[in-house]
Amino acid sequence: MSSLLEVRDLTMQFGGLTAVDALSFSVKKGTIHGLIGPNGAGKTTTFNAVSGFYKPTSGQVMLSGAPIHGMAMHEVARRGLVRTFQHSTLFAELSVLENALVGTHMTHPPSVLSAILGRDGAARRAARDRAMAALEFFGLAHLAEERAGDLSHGHQRALGMAVAYASAPELVLLDEPFTGMNPEETQRMMSLMRKLRDDGTTILIVEHDMVAIMGLCDHITCMSFGKFLAEGGPKEIRHHPKVIEAYLGGARHVA
């Protein structure tokens, strides 16, 4: 199985602080890959540097063998890598369908000239079809006309994934998708992620819910103090001495 994403010696510094320190790992195509570590390990900073939200101080980020480090987020997204954030970035006043349509602008970019000339009907239909397909995929089609801000927390998180999926990405970066969810919502979200992977989309996930991580991921990278610490399958990581030590010395933290 080939690597879709390769992070090579990634370093992110803020003044005199090194938040990510020569970090290297790779994500295999068609997998769910977890990025874990104690609070302050540098996980979200890594996401920000990989996705173009930050420009890395040094190092390389390769997507399908091509460099993407230093590119802006919209350029990275055009190359097939999109991300979600810890907190909802939905347009609360717009409908569920209108939010999903936002995600289609990568694959169906609007044309001002075509709109003026009245020739954008086909593009609009294609975008709507893609948006509805994304909502259907995540079980939200019946809520298409509802106001996004009125959705439950779990449905809002699912809509965030649907918006990302509507752009037809190769790789989705999910930043703490289970935050604030009850056990039922967490299980539903895990099922959606497996469905997304089985549909051909690779997932890289940062998450503090270790029960979800261990039950969901094919492979896990653990970092601590900005550095690579350990890597392996869920069973290996669960019992890895360095990982247990990093999580305050208690196996219960990674069980």
VOBA-1610 file (N, C-alpha, C; in pm, whole numbers, padded with zeros to 5 digits, always signed):
BEGIN
Met+00084-00119+00000Met+00000+00000+00000Met+00088+00125+00000Ser+00067+00214-00095Ser+00152+00331-00111Ser+00116+00442-00011Ser+00213+00530+00015Ser+00190+00644+00104Ser+00124+00757+00027Leu+00015+00808+00080Leu-00053+00922+00019Leu+00008+01052+00071Leu+00035+01055+00202Leu+00093+01173+00266Leu+00226+01136+00331Glu+00326+01218+00307Glu+00455+01200+00372Glu+00497+01331+00438Val+00522+01324+00567Val+00571+01439+00644Val+00717+01410+00677Arg+00805+01499+00633Arg+00949+01476+00646Arg+01016+01589+00725Asp+01064+01555+00843Asp+01139+01651+00926Asp+01065+01784+00942Leu+00937+01777+00963Leu+00855+01897+00976Leu+00888+01970+01107Thr+00919+02098+01095Thr+00949+02182+01211Thr+00866+02308+01205Met+00806+02342+01319Met+00725+02463+01329Met+00767+02540+01454Gln+00822+02657+01433Gln+00870+02740+01543Gln+00791+02870+01551Phe+00770+02916+01674Phe+00707+03044+01700Phe+00801+03122+01791Gly+00879+03213+01734Gly+00979+03283+01812Gly+01081+03183+01864Gly+01097+03176+01994Gly+01192+03082+02052Gly+01131+02948+02088Leu+01002+02930+02059Leu+00934+02804+02092Leu+00927+02712+01971Thr+00969+02588+01989Thr+00958+02487+01884Thr+00839+02398+01916Ala+00729+02418+01843Ala+00606+02344+01868Ala+00607+02206+01802Val+00672+02197+01685Val+00689+02069+01615Val+00836+02060+01579Asp+00899+01947+01616Asp+01045+01936+01608Asp+01088+01819+01520Ala+01117+01848+01392Ala+01168+01748+01297Ala+01082+01621+01296Leu+00953+01639+01285Leu+00858+01527+01288Leu+00848+01461+01151Ser+00853+01329+01149Ser+00838+01253+01025Ser+00740+01138+01046Phe+00648+01122+00953Phe+00558+01007+00950Phe+00490+01004+00814Ser+00428+00893+00781Ser+00357+00881+00653Ser+00221+00818+00676Val+00129+00850+00586Val-00008+00799+00592Val-00035+00718+00466Lys-00069+00592+00484Lys-00097+00504+00372Lys-00233+00533+00310Lys-00241+00523+00181Lys-00366+00546+00110Lys-00470+00443+00153Gly-00594+00491+00173Gly-00704+00401+00205Gly-00708+00357+00351Thr-00645+00435+00441Thr-00644+00400+00583Thr-00701+00513+00668Ile-00729+00480+00794Ile-00758+00580+00896Ile-00636+00584+00986His-00569+00697+00988His-00442+00711+01060His-00461+00809+01175Gly-00429+00768+01296Gly-00442+00853+01412Gly-00313+00925+01447Leu-00326+01049+01488Leu-00212+01126+01540Leu-00248+01164+01683Ile-00176+01104+01779Ile-00211+01124+01920Ile-00093+01177+01998Gly-00120+01214+02122Gly-00017+01264+02211Gly-00082+01341+02324Pro-00011+01360+02435Pro-00065+01437+02547Pro-00095+01580+02507Asn-00167+01651+02591Asn-00193+01793+02567Asn-00062+01867+02548Gly-00057+01953+02445Gly+00064+02029+02419Gly+00168+01956+02338Ala+00132+01838+02285Ala+00229+01759+02209Ala+00260+01819+02073Gly+00170+01904+02022Gly+00193+01966+01891Gly+00108+01909+01780Lys+00003+01835+01815Lys-00079+01768+01715Lys-00153+01865+01623Thr-00223+01961+01683Thr-00299+02057+01603Thr-00206+02148+01524Thr-00091+02182+01581Thr+00008+02262+01507Thr+00056+02185+01385Thr+00075+02055+01402Thr+00113+01970+01288Thr+00005+01975+01180Phe-00121+01961+01221Phe-00232+01972+01127Phe-00229+02105+01053Asn-00206+02211+01128Asn-00204+02345+01068Asn-00092+02359+00966Ala+00022+02300+00993Ala+00136+02308+00901Ala+00115+02220+00779Val+00054+02104+00798Val+00030+02011+00687Val-00077+02067+00593Ser-00180+02131+00649Ser-00295+02174+00568Ser-00277+02312+00506Gly-00168+02382+00539Gly-00145+02513+00480Gly-00193+02629+00565Phe-00247+02600+00683Phe-00290+02707+00773Phe-00168+02781+00828Tyr-00059+02706+00851Tyr+00070+02764+00884Tyr+00171+02729+00776Lys+00269+02814+00756Lys+00381+02782+00670Lys+00491+02721+00757Pro+00533+02597+00730Pro+00635+02533+00814Pro+00765+02613+00818Thr+00832+02609+00933Thr+00963+02671+00944Thr+01063+02598+00857Ser+01052+02465+00857Ser+01137+02382+00771Ser+01073+02245+00757Gly+01127+02164+00668Gly+01074+02030+00644Gly+00987+02024+00520Gln+00939+01906+00490Gln+00860+01883+00369Gln+00729+01812+00401Val+00628+01846+00323Val+00500+01775+00325Val+00468+01737+00182Met+00455+01607+00158Met+00434+01556+00022Met+00297+01488+00015Leu+00220+01522-00087Leu+00091+01460-00112Leu+00096+01393-00248Ser+00079+01263-00250Ser+00090+01184-00374Ser+00223+01212-00444Gly+00328+01230-00364Gly+00462+01249-00419Gly+00496+01392-00458Ala+00400+01484-00448Ala+00423+01623-00487Ala+00427+01711-00362Pro+00518+01810-00358Pro+00530+01896-00240Pro+00411+01991-00226Ile+00362+02005-00103Ile+00254+02100-00076Ile+00290+02195+00038His+00406+02175+00101His+00444+02262+00213His+00465+02405+00163Gly+00417+02498+00243Gly+00429+02639+00207Gly+00315+02691+00123Met+00229+02602+00074Met+00114+02646-00005Met+00004+02698+00088Ala-00080+02787+00036Ala-00196+02834+00110Ala-00300+02722+00121Met-00391+02735+00217Met-00490+02629+00241Met-00573+02597+00117His-00614+02702+00043His-00699+02675-00074His-00621+02603-00183Glu-00489+02626-00191Glu-00407+02556-00288Glu-00391+02410-00248Val-00370+02387-00118Val-00360+02250-00068Val-00491+02175-00092Ala-00603+02243-00067Ala-00734+02181-00087Ala-00756+02143-00233Arg-00710+02228-00324Arg-00726+02198-00467Arg-00648+02073-00507Arg-00547+02040-00431Arg-00467+01922-00459Arg-00520+01796-00390Gly-00631+01813-00315Gly-00700+01695-00262Gly-00690+01674-00113Leu-00638+01773-00038Leu-00629+01760+00108Leu-00714+01868+00172Val-00816+01827+00247Val-00901+01922+00317Val-00904+01885+00464Arg-00940+01982+00548Arg-00942+01957+00692Arg-01065+02017+00757Thr-01097+01962+00873Thr-01198+02021+00960Thr-01127+02076+01083Phe-01197+02160+01158Phe-01138+02219+01277Phe-01208+02168+01401Gln-01145+02194+01518Gln-01202+02148+01645Gln-01342+02204+01665His-01360+02329+01630His-01489+02395+01649His-01560+02410+01514Ser-01691+02407+01518Ser-01770+02413+01397Ser-01740+02538+01315Thr-01724+02520+01185Thr-01703+02634+01095Thr-01817+02643+00994Leu-01934+02596+01036Leu-02050+02599+00948Leu-02110+02740+00941Phe-02188+02764+00837Phe-02265+02887+00825Phe-02400+02861+00890Ala-02412+02901+01016Ala-02528+02864+01097Ala-02660+02913+01039Glu-02659+03028+00971Glu-02783+03087+00920Glu-02825+03026+00786Leu-02734+02953+00722Leu-02767+02891+00594Leu-02825+02752+00617Ser-02889+02700+00514Ser-02946+02566+00524Ser-02836+02461+00518Val-02871+02340+00553Val-02778+02227+00545Val-02728+02210+00401Leu-02820+02217+00305Leu-02782+02204+00164Leu-02689+02316+00120Glu-02719+02439+00162Glu-02635+02552+00123Glu-02495+02538+00180Asn-02482+02484+00299Asn-02349+02458+00355Asn-02275+02353+00272Ala-02345+02247+00234Ala-02283+02143+00152Ala-02239+02198+00016Leu-02317+02291-00038Leu-02283+02352-00167Leu-02150+02428-00159Val-02120+02483-00041Val-01992+02552-00023Val-01876+02458-00054Gly-01891+02332-00015Gly-01784+02235-00038Gly-01764+02198-00183Thr-01860+02229-00269Thr-01849+02189-00409Thr-01770+02289-00494His-01729+02400-00434His-01665+02504-00517His-01530+02460-00571Met-01470+02354-00512Met-01344+02302-00565Met-01367+02224-00694Thr-01472+02144-00695Thr-01499+02060-00812Thr-01592+02127-00912His-01672+02224-00867His-01764+02295-00956His-01752+02445-00931Pro-01638+02505-00964Pro-01618+02648-00936Pro-01718+02734-01013Pro-01775+02834-00946Pro-01872+02921-01013Pro-01804+03013-01113Ser-01876+03048-01216Ser-01825+03139-01318Ser-01917+03262-01324Val-01861+03378-01296Val-01940+03501-01298Val-01994+03528-01439Leu-01909+03508-01540Leu-01949+03533-01677Leu-02064+03441-01718Ser-02052+03313-01683Ser-02159+03219-01717Ser-02290+03256-01649Ala-02278+03302-01523Ala-02399+03342-01450Ala-02465+03462-01516Ile-02383+03560-01558Ile-02436+03679-01623Ile-02507+03643-01753Leu-02448+03550-01827Leu-02503+03509-01956Leu-02612+03404-01942Gly-02634+03359-01818Gly-02739+03260-01797Gly-02703+03122-01845Arg-02573+03092-01848Arg-02526+02963-01899Arg-02472+02873-01789Asp-02504+02903-01665Asp-02446+02826-01555Asp-02543+02721-01500Gly-02650+02695-01573Gly-02750+02600-01526Gly-02694+02461-01503Ala-02614+02411-01597Ala-02558+02277-01586Ala-02462+02269-01467Ala-02380+02373-01449Ala-02285+02375-01338Ala-02358+02378-01204Arg-02465+02456-01198Arg-02543+02464-01076Arg-02607+02329-01041Arg-02659+02263-01143Arg-02721+02132-01120Arg-02617+02030-01074Ala-02499+02035-01136Ala-02392+01941-01099Ala-02348+01965-00955Ala-02336+02092-00916Ala-02296+02124-00780Ala-02402+02078-00680Arg-02529+02102-00715Arg-02637+02060-00626Arg-02640+01908-00612Asp-02621+01837-00723Asp-02621+01690-00720Asp-02507+01640-00631Arg-02388+01703-00642Arg-02275+01662-00560Arg-02302+01690-00413Ala-02360+01806-00385Ala-02391+01843-00246Ala-02494+01746-00187Met-02597+01712-00263Met-02699+01620-00214Met-02642+01480-00195Ala-02550+01440-00284Ala-02485+01310-00270Ala-02404+01305-00141Ala-02337+01416-00107Ala-02260+01422+00016Ala-02351+01413+00139Leu-02466+01482+00133Leu-02560+01476+00244Leu-02619+01336+00257Glu-02649+01274+00145Glu-02702+01138+00146Glu-02600+01042+00207Phe-02473+01060+00170Phe-02365+00973+00219Phe-02358+00977+00371Phe-02378+01095+00429Phe-02368+01110+00574Phe-02503+01106+00645Gly-02607+01063+00574Gly-02738+01047+00635Gly-02806+01177+00673Leu-02779+01282+00597Leu-02834+01415+00629Leu-02930+01467+00522Ala-02958+01389+00421Ala-03040+01437+00309Ala-03178+01484+00355His-03233+01417+00456His-03367+01454+00504His-03367+01587+00579Leu-03247+01638+00609Leu-03234+01766+00680Leu-03187+01878+00588Ala-03189+01854+00458Ala-03130+01946+00361Ala-03179+02090+00374Glu-03306+02107+00404Glu-03363+02242+00409Glu-03362+02301+00550Glu-03314+02226+00647Glu-03307+02277+00784Glu-03194+02379+00799Arg-03211+02470+00893Arg-03106+02567+00924Arg-02992+02496+00995Ala-02868+02514+00947Ala-02754+02440+01002Ala-02736+02466+01151Gly-02763+02589+01194Gly-02748+02623+01335Gly-02847+02554+01427Asp-02954+02496+01370Asp-03055+02428+01450Asp-03028+02279+01466Leu-02924+02228+01400Leu-02893+02085+01408Leu-02836+02048+01544Ser-02849+01922+01580Ser-02784+01872+01700Ser-02632+01877+01682His-02560+01865+01793His-02414+01871+01785His-02359+01762+01694Gly-02411+01640+01709Gly-02364+01530+01626Gly-02391+01552+01479His-02509+01605+01446His-02543+01632+01307His-02458+01746+01251Gln-02425+01844+01335Gln-02338+01952+01288Gln-02199+01899+01254Arg-02147+01810+01336Arg-02018+01750+01307Arg-02023+01667+01178Ala-02132+01593+01160Ala-02149+01515+01037Ala-02158+01607+00916Leu-02227+01721+00932Leu-02237+01817+00822Leu-02101+01874+00787Gly-02018+01901+00888Gly-01882+01947+00861Gly-01805+01849+00776Met-01823+01720+00802Met-01758+01617+00721Met-01818+01612+00581Ala-01950+01632+00572Ala-02017+01632+00441Ala-01968+01746+00354Val-01946+01863+00414Val-01893+01978+00340Val-01754+01944+00285Ala-01671+01881+00369Ala-01538+01840+00324Ala-01548+01735+00213Tyr-01637+01638+00231Tyr-01654+01530+00134Tyr-01705+01581+00000Ala-01783+01688+00003Ala-01839+01744-00121Ala-01731+01795-00215Ser-01613+01824-00161Ser-01503+01871-00246Ser-01424+01757-00309Ala-01470+01632-00288Ala-01408+01513-00346Ala-01259+01502-00310Pro-01225+01505-00181Pro-01084+01501-00141Pro-01025+01361-00146Glu-00893+01356-00156Glu-00821+01229-00140Glu-00793+01202+00007Leu-00767+01309+00080Leu-00729+01297+00221Leu-00805+01402+00303Val-00866+01357+00412Val-00936+01447+00503Val-00865+01446+00638Leu-00835+01565+00690Leu-00776+01580+00823Leu-00887+01619+00919Leu-00911+01537+01019Leu-01018+01560+01115Leu-00958+01596+01250Asp-00986+01717+01298Asp-00930+01767+01423Asp-01032+01752+01536Glu-01011+01650+01620Glu-01096+01621+01736Glu-01246+01617+01701Pro-01283+01527+01611Pro-01424+01522+01567Pro-01522+01473+01673Phe-01473+01409+01781Phe-01564+01353+01881Phe-01586+01446+02000Thr-01525+01564+01998Thr-01538+01657+02110Thr-01684+01693+02136Gly-01727+01677+02259Gly-01863+01715+02299Gly-01970+01614+02263Met-01931+01500+02207Met-02031+01401+02167Met-02061+01303+02279Asn-02187+01257+02282Asn-02222+01150+02375Asn-02183+01016+02311Pro-02186+00906+02387Pro-02142+00777+02332Pro-02214+00735+02204Glu-02345+00762+02196Glu-02420+00725+02077Glu-02374+00804+01955Glu-02353+00934+01973Glu-02303+01018+01864Glu-02164+00977+01822Thr-02080+00940+01919Thr-01944+00896+01888Thr-01945+00770+01804Gln-02029+00674+01840Gln-02037+00550+01763Gln-02086+00576+01621Arg-02182+00667+01608Arg-02233+00700+01475Arg-02125+00766+01391Met-02048+00856+01453Met-01942+00923+01380Met-01833+00824+01339Met-01801+00730+01426Met-01702+00627+01391Met-01748+00546+01270Ser-01877+00514+01266Ser-01931+00439+01153Ser-01920+00520+01024Leu-01946+00651+01032Leu-01934+00737+00914Leu-01789+00744+00865Met-01694+00747+00958Met-01553+00752+00918Met-01511+00623+00847Arg-01557+00510+00899Arg-01526+00383+00833Arg-01589+00379+00694Lys-01710+00430+00683Lys-01778+00436+00553Lys-01700+00525+00457Leu-01650+00636+00508Leu-01572+00729+00426Leu-01444+00663+00377Arg-01376+00593+00467Arg-01254+00520+00428Arg-01286+00413+00324Asp-01391+00336+00346Asp-01427+00229+00254Asp-01468+00283+00117Asp-01510+00409+00114Asp-01545+00474-00013Asp-01422+00524-00088Gly-01305+00515-00024Gly-01181+00551-00093Gly-01113+00677-00043Thr-01167+00738+00063Thr-01106+00859+00117Thr-01017+00823+00236Thr-00894+00870+00233Thr-00799+00847+00342Thr-00824+00950+00452Ile-00807+00910+00577Ile-00836+00997+00690Ile-00716+01004+00784Leu-00679+01126+00823Leu-00582+01150+00929Leu-00656+01221+01040Ile-00651+01166+01160Ile-00735+01217+01269Ile-00654+01248+01393Val-00678+01365+01452Val-00629+01402+01584Val-00746+01390+01680Glu-00726+01318+01791Glu-00837+01297+01883Glu-00783+01258+02021His-00852+01307+02126His-00815+01274+02263His-00892+01153+02316Asp-01001+01115+02250Asp-01080+01001+02293Asp-01007+00874+02251Met-00932+00816+02345Met-00849+00700+02313Met-00930+00575+02284Val-01047+00564+02343Val-01133+00448+02313Val-01172+00452+02165Ala-01209+00570+02117Ala-01246+00586+01976Ala-01125+00563+01886Ile-01012+00620+01922Ile-00890+00606+01841Ile-00851+00459+01827Met-00848+00388+01940Met-00805+00249+01938Met-00903+00160+01862Gly-01031+00198+01862Gly-01130+00117+01793Gly-01150+00153+01647Leu-01087+00262+01605Leu-01112+00315+01471Leu-00992+00308+01377Cys-00874+00340+01429Cys-00757+00361+01343Cys-00690+00232+01296Asp-00641+00235+01174Asp-00560+00125+01121Asp-00416+00137+01168His-00371+00261+01184His-00232+00289+01223His-00230+00417+01305Ile-00137+00425+01399Ile-00132+00540+01489Ile+00011+00591+01503Thr+00026+00723+01497Thr+00153+00789+01528Thr+00134+00867+01657Cys+00226+00849+01751Cys+00221+00921+01877Cys+00337+01020+01883Met+00306+01143+01924Met+00409+01244+01940Met+00406+01300+02081Ser+00518+01356+02124Ser+00528+01415+02257Ser+00628+01529+02252Phe+00589+01644+02307Phe+00673+01763+02305Phe+00721+01798+02164Gly+00630+01781+02067Gly+00660+01818+01929Gly+00739+01716+01850Lys+00778+01607+01913Lys+00863+01509+01846Lys+00791+01375+01826Phe+00840+01300+01729Phe+00792+01163+01708Phe+00827+01080+01830Leu+00729+01000+01877Leu+00753+00915+01995Leu+00743+00767+01961Ala+00637+00728+01892Ala+00616+00587+01862Ala+00514+00574+01750Glu+00509+00455+01690Glu+00417+00431+01580Glu+00384+00283+01574Gly+00262+00253+01528Gly+00222+00115+01514Gly+00071+00100+01510Gly+00025-00025+01516Gly-00117-00051+01520Gly-00172-00022+01658Pro-00304-00022+01674Pro-00365+00009+01804Pro-00312-00077+01919Lys-00296-00208+01897Lys-00247-00295+02004Lys-00105-00259+02045Glu-00020-00231+01946Glu+00117-00192+01977Glu+00123-00063+02055Ile+00047+00036+02012Ile+00048+00167+02078Ile-00011+00159+02218Arg-00115+00080+02234Arg-00180+00069+02365Arg-00083+00021+02472His+00009-00067+02432His+00101-00127+02530His+00244-00077+02516His+00265+00026+02435His+00401+00076+02414His+00448+00151+02539Pro+00561+00112+02596Pro+00610+00175+02721Pro+00626+00327+02710Lys+00678+00376+02598Lys+00699+00520+02583Lys+00566+00595+02577Val+00466+00534+02514Val+00335+00598+02505Val+00270+00603+02642Ile+00277+00493+02714Ile+00220+00488+02849Ile+00287+00592+02939Glu+00418+00603+02928Glu+00492+00701+03008Glu+00452+00844+02971Ala+00435+00869+02840Ala+00399+01004+02795Ala+00263+01047+02848Tyr+00170+00950+02858Tyr+00038+00980+02911Tyr+00038+00971+03063Leu+00126+01048+03124Leu+00132+01065+03271Leu+00160+00936+03346Gly+00223+00840+03277Gly+00267+00720+03345Gly+00158+00621+03377Gly+00039+00637+03318Gly-00070+00545+03351Gly-00128+00478+03230Ala-00134+00345+03228Ala-00190+00272+03114Ala-00335+00306+03092Arg-00403+00350+03199Arg-00546+00382+03185Arg-00569+00497+03087His-00465+00578+03063His-00482+00694+02976His-00482+00655+02828Val-00435+00536+02797Val-00431+00495+02657Val-00509+00365+02636Ala-00584+00323+02735Ala-00659+00198+02724Ala-00777+00214+02630
//
